[in-house]
Amino acid sequence: MYKIQTLNKISATGLNLLPRDKYETASEIVNPDAIILRSFDMHNMEIPESVLAVARAGAGTNNIPIPKCTDRGIVVFNTPGANANSVKELVLASLIISARKLGNAMVWTKNLATSGDEIPKLIEKGKSLFAGTEIRGKTLGVVGLGAIGVKVANDASALGMKVTGYDPFISVESAWGLSRDTKKGVSLDDVLANSDFISIHMPLKDDTKGLINKDKFKIMKKGAVIINFARGGIVNNADLKEALAEGIVSCYVTDFPDEDLIKTDNVICIPHLGASTEEAEDNCATMAALQIMDYLETGNIKNSVNFPECKMAFNGTTRLAITNKNVPAIIAAITSTLAESKINISEYFNKHRNDVAYNLVDTDSDISDDVIQKLKSIEGIISVRKIDIPKV
């Protein structure tokens, strides 16, 4: 029986995919094999020694201590693309809300509530304050062409916008899905300088923190609109406020508000609603549950943020899932240890990612606890797990 701990409310649509005769799920559980969470902050959490995997039902993993997990051989999964449509729809809404000044217009109208019969006259007199522009024919720069960025680019193009995309690390899958109407940006500066609207879709990393700063604002079109549903730290807020005051940026829409931004004019603050739809929560939970189940039962890995991708069909009686530091001679040590125990290898997979390597070893015989302990004693081995291959 596998034990799964949930650190947030996880959609039953996903959890129900875990067979009840093989899986137990609960928020309070002793010695879990895996953890599924959404926004729970694990950085100050004591992770039980029994944990083999952590799955984030969402794309961002800033709330998970990834280096600590990697050092212990814990695979960390996320669910890229599962909430892409939900975020995309909110970005499209933000394009129209910002272009038509709907945020300020709705607040202004709400303040007329006590004006009684004067409301129609006041509305006709004041509506000129909120005259906006159409998005059709305007240029949208999409910075980051992952699952969300591609959807934004394609649908904005369908709405009649001129779309330029920039992503130096675009995947083959994303490139195949991108509309032919999207122009390729020569550089980030090229996209920023020529866009009326800019939508950000990149992860927050050391090299993207504060990327949209004073130097970038200087090259933007006067009156540009910036939409940020990626991560708050990508935009330098102090520099943004100056750009808003100078009219370089006419509106900033963010899903990551703080006290300073809420107080700033021409900033539309949305309370982190990008993935807050029933469909997105179901999709994320489904993907997280299936990835956890596949890893626990087969050792295969898909959509991990710290381990290499791995998929190998069963071929034998017993499978070993072995994690090691990415240093020389470990494969030789593993195979020789098995050979000394007269264990024949039927198939072997090895792949590394940065400083960690992962092995799947299918054998023609059972593996005793004594052999597993010998493997664990090899210098550089982080973890060894035995998986019984189902009989066909």
Salt bridges, closest charged atoms under 4 A:
GLU118 OE1 - LYS121 NZ 3.99
GLU124 OE1 - LYS127 NZ 3.13
ASP155 OD2 - LYS88 NZ 2.72
ASP189 OD1 - LYS216 NZ 2.64
ASP196 OD1 - LYS221 NZ 3.04
GLU242 OE1 - LYS214 NZ 3.78
GLU259 OE2 - LYS263 NZ 2.98
ASP260 OD1 - LYS241 NZ 3.18
GLU281 OE2 - ARG38 NH2 3.25
GLU297 OE1 - LYS22 NZ 3.08
ASP362 OD1 - ARG319 NE 2.67
ASP366 OD1 - LYS386 NZ 3.33
ASP370 OD2 - LYS374 NZ 3.70
